[in-house]
Amino acid sequence: MWPIIGIIFAASVIFSLQFPGLWKKQNKKEIACFIIALLTAVTMSIWEARGMNVPNPLDYVKAFYAWIFSWFDF
């Protein structure tokens, strides 16, 4: 429970520090990207704190390049 509260607190601090500057610029695409990235990071962090199996993106990259390198017999 405490790690989840810490994650949400850290995300709210980051949001409160970054969002006013973005709002002042009125750049809607940048605001949307910031919110999506922050929500994704918070969600993945909460999953990890609860002990759920979070996939590692590097595994997908390795699988892709292993498939490519198999063509060239590396």
CNS distance restraints for C-alpha pairs under 8 A (distance, minus, plus):
assign (resid   1 and name CA) (resid   5 and name CA) 6.42 0.50 0.50
assign (resid   2 and name CA) (resid   6 and name CA) 6.14 0.50 0.50
assign (resid   3 and name CA) (resid   7 and name CA) 6.15 0.50 0.50
assign (resid   3 and name CA) (resid  49 and name CA) 6.44 0.50 0.50
assign (resid   4 and name CA) (resid   8 and name CA) 6.23 0.50 0.50
assign (resid   4 and name CA) (resid  46 and name CA) 5.89 0.50 0.50
assign (resid   4 and name CA) (resid  49 and name CA) 6.70 0.50 0.50
assign (resid   5 and name CA) (resid   9 and name CA) 6.03 0.50 0.50
assign (resid   6 and name CA) (resid  10 and name CA) 6.05 0.50 0.50
assign (resid   7 and name CA) (resid  11 and name CA) 6.14 0.50 0.50
assign (resid   7 and name CA) (resid  42 and name CA) 6.82 0.50 0.50
assign (resid   7 and name CA) (resid  45 and name CA) 7.18 0.50 0.50
assign (resid   7 and name CA) (resid  46 and name CA) 7.17 0.50 0.50
assign (resid   8 and name CA) (resid  12 and name CA) 6.11 0.50 0.50
assign (resid   8 and name CA) (resid  42 and name CA) 7.18 0.50 0.50
assign (resid   9 and name CA) (resid  13 and name CA) 6.25 0.50 0.50
assign (resid  10 and name CA) (resid  14 and name CA) 6.23 0.50 0.50
assign (resid  11 and name CA) (resid  15 and name CA) 6.03 0.50 0.50
assign (resid  11 and name CA) (resid  38 and name CA) 7.24 0.50 0.50
assign (resid  11 and name CA) (resid  42 and name CA) 6.96 0.50 0.50
assign (resid  12 and name CA) (resid  16 and name CA) 6.01 0.50 0.50
assign (resid  13 and name CA) (resid  17 and name CA) 6.18 0.50 0.50
assign (resid  14 and name CA) (resid  18 and name CA) 6.08 0.50 0.50
assign (resid  15 and name CA) (resid  19 and name CA) 5.49 0.50 0.50
assign (resid  16 and name CA) (resid  20 and name CA) 6.98 0.50 0.50
assign (resid  17 and name CA) (resid  21 and name CA) 7.92 0.50 0.50
assign (resid  18 and name CA) (resid  22 and name CA) 6.64 0.50 0.50
assign (resid  19 and name CA) (resid  23 and name CA) 5.99 0.50 0.50
assign (resid  19 and name CA) (resid  31 and name CA) 7.54 0.50 0.50
assign (resid  20 and name CA) (resid  24 and name CA) 6.14 0.50 0.50
assign (resid  21 and name CA) (resid  25 and name CA) 6.60 0.50 0.50
assign (resid  22 and name CA) (resid  26 and name CA) 6.47 0.50 0.50
assign (resid  22 and name CA) (resid  27 and name CA) 6.69 0.50 0.50
assign (resid  22 and name CA) (resid  30 and name CA) 7.37 0.50 0.50
assign (resid  22 and name CA) (resid  31 and name CA) 6.25 0.50 0.50
assign (resid  23 and name CA) (resid  27 and name CA) 7.12 0.50 0.50
assign (resid  23 and name CA) (resid  31 and name CA) 7.37 0.50 0.50
assign (resid  27 and name CA) (resid  31 and name CA) 6.36 0.50 0.50
assign (resid  28 and name CA) (resid  32 and name CA) 6.10 0.50 0.50
assign (resid  29 and name CA) (resid  33 and name CA) 6.19 0.50 0.50
assign (resid  30 and name CA) (resid  34 and name CA) 6.07 0.50 0.50
assign (resid  31 and name CA) (resid  35 and name CA) 6.17 0.50 0.50
assign (resid  32 and name CA) (resid  36 and name CA) 6.11 0.50 0.50
assign (resid  33 and name CA) (resid  37 and name CA) 6.00 0.50 0.50
assign (resid  34 and name CA) (resid  38 and name CA) 6.04 0.50 0.50
assign (resid  35 and name CA) (resid  39 and name CA) 6.02 0.50 0.50
assign (resid  36 and name CA) (resid  40 and name CA) 6.03 0.50 0.50
assign (resid  37 and name CA) (resid  41 and name CA) 6.15 0.50 0.50
assign (resid  38 and name CA) (resid  42 and name CA) 6.10 0.50 0.50
assign (resid  39 and name CA) (resid  43 and name CA) 6.00 0.50 0.50
assign (resid  40 and name CA) (resid  44 and name CA) 6.16 0.50 0.50
assign (resid  41 and name CA) (resid  45 and name CA) 6.03 0.50 0.50
assign (resid  42 and name CA) (resid  46 and name CA) 6.09 0.50 0.50
assign (resid  43 and name CA) (resid  47 and name CA) 6.22 0.50 0.50
assign (resid  44 and name CA) (resid  48 and name CA) 6.19 0.50 0.50
assign (resid  44 and name CA) (resid  54 and name CA) 7.06 0.50 0.50
assign (resid  45 and name CA) (resid  49 and name CA) 6.11 0.50 0.50
assign (resid  46 and name CA) (resid  50 and name CA) 6.17 0.50 0.50
assign (resid  47 and name CA) (resid  51 and name CA) 6.46 0.50 0.50
assign (resid  47 and name CA) (resid  52 and name CA) 5.33 0.50 0.50
assign (resid  47 and name CA) (resid  53 and name CA) 7.56 0.50 0.50
assign (resid  47 and name CA) (resid  54 and name CA) 6.90 0.50 0.50
assign (resid  48 and name CA) (resid  52 and name CA) 5.58 0.50 0.50
assign (resid  48 and name CA) (resid  53 and name CA) 6.98 0.50 0.50
assign (resid  48 and name CA) (resid  54 and name CA) 6.38 0.50 0.50
assign (resid  55 and name CA) (resid  59 and name CA) 7.91 0.50 0.50
assign (resid  56 and name CA) (resid  60 and name CA) 7.52 0.50 0.50
assign (resid  57 and name CA) (resid  61 and name CA) 6.64 0.50 0.50
assign (resid  58 and name CA) (resid  62 and name CA) 6.12 0.50 0.50
assign (resid  59 and name CA) (resid  63 and name CA) 6.17 0.50 0.50
assign (resid  60 and name CA) (resid  64 and name CA) 6.19 0.50 0.50
assign (resid  61 and name CA) (resid  65 and name CA) 6.25 0.50 0.50
assign (resid  62 and name CA) (resid  66 and name CA) 5.94 0.50 0.50
assign (resid  63 and name CA) (resid  67 and name CA) 6.29 0.50 0.50
assign (resid  64 and name CA) (resid  68 and name CA) 6.46 0.50 0.50
assign (resid  65 and name CA) (resid  69 and name CA) 5.90 0.50 0.50
assign (resid  66 and name CA) (resid  70 and name CA) 6.00 0.50 0.50
assign (resid  67 and name CA) (resid  71 and name CA) 7.10 0.50 0.50
assign (resid  68 and name CA) (resid  72 and name CA) 7.42 0.50 0.50
assign (resid  69 and name CA) (resid  73 and name CA) 6.21 0.50 0.50
assign (resid  69 and name CA) (resid  74 and name CA) 5.78 0.50 0.50
assign (resid  70 and name CA) (resid  74 and name CA) 6.53 0.50 0.50
